[in-house]
């Protein structure tokens, strides 16, 4: 069991997009946010994004 984040978080429904023709689901803005995190060397949970879940540090 994952102790740092016990439950798998989900993305807010208002960010979820679906293309019926291609049958593809994506999260609006996730690519850009992950790119920003890579460039800044930070985790998603270290951004000001409301939906990102901070982990509980385990020993």
C-alpha positions in Angstrom: 0.0 0.0 0.0 1.2 3.5 -0.8 1.6 5.4 2.5 2.5 8.8 1.2 -0.8 9.3 -0.7 -3.1 6.5 0.6 -5.9 7.1 -2.0 -5.2 7.8 -5.7 -6.4 11.3 -6.4 -8.4 12.1 -9.6 -8.5 15.2 -11.7 -11.4 17.6 -11.4 -14.2 17.0 -13.9 -14.0 20.5 -15.3 -10.4 19.8 -16.6 -11.3 16.5 -18.2 -11.7 16.6 -22.0 -12.9 13.9 -24.4 -12.6 13.6 -28.1 -15.4 11.2 -29.2 -14.0 10.8 -32.7 -10.5 9.7 -31.5 -11.9 8.2 -28.2 -9.2 10.1 -26.3 -9.4 11.6 -22.8 -6.9 14.3 -21.6 -6.6 16.8 -18.9 -6.6 20.4 -20.0 -3.3 22.2 -19.2 -1.6 19.1 -17.8 1.1 19.0 -20.5 2.0 22.6 -19.9 2.1 22.2 -16.2 4.3 19.1 -16.3 6.6 21.0 -18.7 6.8 23.9 -16.2 7.6 21.5 -13.4 10.4 19.9 -15.4 11.9 23.2 -16.2 11.7 24.4 -12.6 12.7 21.1 -11.1 9.6 20.8 -8.9 6.8 18.4 -8.3 3.2 19.0 -9.3 2.3 19.2 -5.6 4.8 22.1 -5.3 2.9 24.3 -7.8 -0.1 26.5 -7.0 -2.4 24.0 -8.7 -5.4 23.4 -6.5 -5.9 19.8 -7.4 -2.3 18.6 -6.9 -2.0 16.5 -3.7 0.9 17.0 -1.4 2.3 13.7 -0.1 2.8 12.7 3.5 6.5 12.2 4.2 7.1 8.7 5.4 10.1 7.4 7.4 
